Amino acid sequence: MRIKDPSLAERVDAAEQSWWRVTRPVLTSLATSVETLDLSGKRVACFQHIRLDAPLVLLPLVRAGAAVRVAAVNPDSTDDVAAALLARGGAEVFGWAGMSEAERRAGLGWLLEERSDAVSDMGGELIEATVERGLPPPVGALEATMTGLHRLAGLEIPFPVYNWNDIPLKERIHNRHHVGQEVWPAWCDITGLALHGRSVLVVGFGPVGRGVALQARALGAVVSVAELDTVRALEAIHHGCRVVSLDEGLATCSIVMTATGRDGVLGPDQLRRVRDRAILANVGHSNREIDVEWLERQPGGPVRRHIDRYEIDGRELFLVNRGNLVNLAEGAGIAVDELFDPFAGLILRGLTWILAGGAAKAPAGLQPYPPELEREIAELALAARR
């Protein structure tokens, strides 16, 4: 068990936990049924963000008898109170705010020490390592991100992996609406700046980039989009965004937000073209869309919490949250708990379904998340709004 401080769990009292039933109705409903199951002897491994939703997703499995291990997939998104709550509830935890990359990878290695019946992954690293090391396969796994799908593409996976990144519930609602709704309040909270009249470049106009770009427009920004796919670029124009080349956008925009889910989008050549005093941030799952390792070899250092300054060829640029997801920056204080409730529900329902034998006869490799489970989650979310 490696967390910052087990006593942090005491910060959440019974009254606060009772409010969770209001903000997380889907998870509350699912937990009631999960805790009636007998999952004794089952093992679950999770490589994911450790936020306050995580105890609500994973502790019902613990109370049903499962052994649960969870490690932080991102070095800067862990809520130390959530980690303490998980540990107090009986889960094994490896994660704390501000981990180094080496410590994050050590957490991944720790998860691989024991065979699991079900896996929840965000980014594909746990699934990839399980396959490449020839470890005993789980019965089934969940993958939540486009980054993970890129990583797993072409990999011969000997067990079913259920892709819930591409299902309508996540693509049309979470990626399109919720991410954008949380990114810019987090950015404003961290920087102390407003978007009115500022030039914003969004790199990538997929479901996440679209939501981020349109929310920036709604908040008064002048938005440009850099997108290689011509259909998506045309769509951006019809949403009122200016479509530019990546080089032009970097040279002219004062705020740059990457949203592609791919590593190395902004490497040294691109970073040398960024305009003076630009602010860079990322909302894609990969924390290496921006070449942070190269930036850290340049002169500079921290200027305030979650902001680092770098000098490049006589210019300066600022990086938010070390290139990690800006909407999950630890302590930014802007999360809307209700928004992720249905999507955390997809994890709990999917893991329970795998542990209960739902994936026993499924073919190996990437599979769509079961549509009947998606509809079940949507019905619970809809009922909570009525």
N, C-alpha and C positions, 0 to 999 in steps of 0.2 A: 504494500500500500504506500503510494507516494503522492501526498497532497500537501497543500500549504499549511493548513491548520484545522484539525478536526473540530475544534471548539467553535468554528464559524457557523456550524449548523444551528447553534443556539440563537442566531440572529433571526431565524424564522420561527415565529411562535404559532400557536394553534389558531389564533385569529387570522393571521396572514394565510395559513394553509386553508382555512375555510373559504377565503376569498378566491382561491384557485378554482374552486368549483364553479365560480361565476366566469372567470376568464378562460378556463380550459374545460369546457363542458364535454368535448369529445373524449379527451383523455380520462375525465372523471367517469364517464359512462363505460368506456372500455375497461378501465381498471376494475370496476365492480364485477364484470364477468370473468376477467382473467384470473382474479384472485380466488375464484372458486375451482380452478383447475388443479390437477396434480401434475406438476412439472418436475418432480423429484428426479434427480440424476441427469437432468438436461443442463447443457452448458451453452452460454451465450457470450460472444465476443463482439465488442462494439468499438470501432475507431471513428469517433464522431466529435462534434462540438459538445462541450460540457457546459450547457446553459441550464437555467432553472427548469426547462422542460424535461431535461434528462432524468431527474429522479422520478417524475411522473410517468415517464415512458418505461423505465427499467425496474423500479422497485415493485410494481405489481408482479413482474416475473419472479423477483426474489421471493415475494410473499407466497407465490404459488409453488415454491420449492426449487426454482432454477438457480444455478450458480452463474453469476453475471460478472464479467470483467469489462471495464470500459477505460480506454485511453484517449487522451486529447489529440484530435487530428490536426489541430491548428495551435501554434504556440501563443497566439494572442487573443483567443476567443473564450478561454476558460473563465467561468465564474467560480471563484474559490468557495463561495457559499454552497453552490450546487454540488461541487465535488465533495464537500463535507457532508451534505445531506445524503448523497449516494453512499458514502462510507458508513455513516451512522445507520443507514437502512439495510446494510448487509451486502452491498456490492463491493467488489474490489476495484480500486480506482488508481490510475496513474495519470496525473495531470494537474497543472497549476498555471496561473497567469504568468506570462513572461518567460515561458520555457525557451531554451535554446533549441536550434534545429537538431543538435545531437541528442538532447533530452527527449524531444518529440519522437525521434526515430528509436530511441531506447524504449519508449512506450509501445511502439509498434512491435519491437522484438519481444517484449514482455507478453503481448497478446498471443504471439506465435508459439509460446512455450507449451501451451496445452491445446489439445484438440477441442473444437467447439461443434455443437450440433447446429447452431444458427449464428449467422454473422450479419452485423449491420455495419456497412462501410460508407464513408463519404470521401470520395476521391480515388477509390479503387486500389489503394496501396495494400490493404490487408488481404484482399482477394488475390491480387497479383503475387504477393509474397508467398501466400499459401500454395499457389500453383507452382511458382518457380522453384520453391524449395522441396516440392514433392511431399508436402505434409498431408496427413490424413484429412480428407475433405469433409467439410460440413455437409449436412443434409441439404441446406439451401442458404442463400445469402441475399441481402438487399443492397442495392447501390443507388445513391441519391443524386449524383451530380454529373454534369456534362464532362467535367474533368475526368471523373472516373470512367465514363464510357469511352473517352479517347484513350485512356490508359489500357483498358481491357480489350480494345478492338484488336482482332487478330490473335488474341491469346486463346489457346485451347484449354478451356476451363472444364474440368471433369465433374462439375456439380452445377445445379441451376442457380443462376444469379438473376434476381428479379429487379428490373430497371423501373424505378419509380420517378426518375427524372423526366421522362417523356410522356407520362400519363396526362390526360387533359386537366385533372384537378391541380397538378403542380404547374404545368406549363401555362395554362390559361389564367390561373388565379394567383398562385404564389409568385412565380417568376415574373408575371406580367404586372401585378398590382402591388403585392406586399413588399417585395424587395425594394422597389422604387420608393415606396412610402416610408421605409426605414432608413435607406441610405442617406438621403439628404439631411434629415434631422440629425443623424449621427455625425455627418460631415460638418454641419454648422456648429454642433455642440463642441466638437474637437477643435475646429479652427477659430471659432468666434466670428465667422464671417457669414454674410447673407449672400444669396445667389442673384439678387436683383441686378440686371444689366451686365452680369459677368459672362464671359465667353467660356462655354463648357464644351469639351470634346469627349464624346462617348465612343470608345473603341469597341465595336461589335454591336450589331442591332438584332441579336437573337431575342428570345423572350425576356431575358433579364435586362439586356441593354435597352430594349424598347421601353420597358417600364421605367428605367433609370432616366432615359432621355426625356420621356414625356413628363415625368414628375419634375425634372429640372425646368422644363418650359413653363409648367404650371406655377413654379416658384419664381418666375421672372428672369430666368437665364436665357441667353442667346445660345442655342444649342447647335453644334455641328456633330456629324456622325461620320466615322471612318468604318466602312464595311465593304469587304471584298465580294460578297454575294450580291449580284446585280439586282435580284428581286427584292432582297431586304433593303438595299440602298434606295430603290424606287419607293418602297413602302415608307422609309424614313422621310423622303421628300413629301409624301402625301400626308404625313403627320406634322408637317411644318418645320422639319429640321433641314439644315444645310448639309449636303453631302460633300465631303472633301477627301482628298488623299490623306493618308496618315501623316506624311511629311508636312503638308500644308496645315493640318490641324495642330500638330505639335508646335509649329512655328508661330501660330497666331493665337491659340487659346490659352487662357490663364488657369484653367482647371482641366485636368485630364483624368478620366475615369475609365479604366479597362474593365471589360465585361465579356471576355471571350471564352474563358475556361481552359485556355491553352498556355503553356509555359513559353517564356521568351518573346512575348509580343513586343515589349519595349526593351531591346538590348542596347548595348553601348552606342551603336550607330544612331538609333532613334533618340536615345537620351541626350546625345550631343546636339540634337536639333530642337530640343524643347526650349521655348522662349524663356527669357530671364524671369525669375521669381514665380514660375508656374508651380502649381500645387498638384501633385500626382496622388492618385488613390486607386484602389482596386476593389471590385465587387464580385469578380469571378472566384470560383472555389480555389483555384491554384494560387498559392501565395508566391509564385514565381512568374506571374504574367509580366511583372516588372523585374528587371535583373537587379535585385537588391544586393546580391553578393558583389556585383561590379560597383554599384553605388557606394557600398561600404568601404571600398578601397580608395574613394575620393575624399578630399578634405571635407570636414563637416562634423556634425554631431547633433544631439537633441536640442530643441529649442523650447519645447513644452511637451506635456504628456501626449503621446501618440503622434508627435511631429518631429521629424529629423530634417536637418538642412544639409545640402551638399553643394560644393563648388565644382563646376565643370566649365573649363575653357573660359574663365572670367565671368561666368554667369552663375546664378544660384537657383536651385530648385528645392522644393519641400516635398517630403514623402509622408503620407499619412499611414499610421498603424503598421509600419515596416512592410508595407505591401500586402498585408493580410486583409481579409474582408472588412471593409470599413463599417458595414452595418453590424458586425459582431465585435467591434472593438470593446474590450473589457472595460466596464465602468462608464461607458458613454451615457448610459441612463436614458435611452430613447426607445427601447424595445416595447412594442405593443404585444403583450403576452398572447392575446386572443388570436393574432394573425397566424402564428405558427401552430396553433392547436390542432387543426385537421391534419397537418403534415407530420407532426409528431405522432398523431394517431395512426398514420400510415405505417410508421415504424413499429409501434406496439402491435398493431393488428397483423402486420406481415410476419413479425417474429413469432407471435403466438400461433399463427397458421402453420408456419414451418415446423415449430416444435410439436404441434398436434398432429403432424403427419401429412399436411396438405401438399408438401413438395416431394413426398416419398417416391412417386412414380413419374416425376417430371423429367423431361429430357435435360441433358447437361447444356451449359452455355447460357448466354444472355437470353432472358425471357421477359415478356411484358409482365408488369405487376398485375396480379389477378384482378380483372375488372369488377368482379362481384365484391371484392374487398374495398375497392375504390368507391363503388356505389354506396356501400355500407357507411363508409366514412362521410361521404357527401350528405347522406340522409341524416346522420347524427348532427353534422354542422348546420344543415338547414333547419332541423327541428329546434336547435338552440336559438335560432334567430326569430322564430315565430312568436 
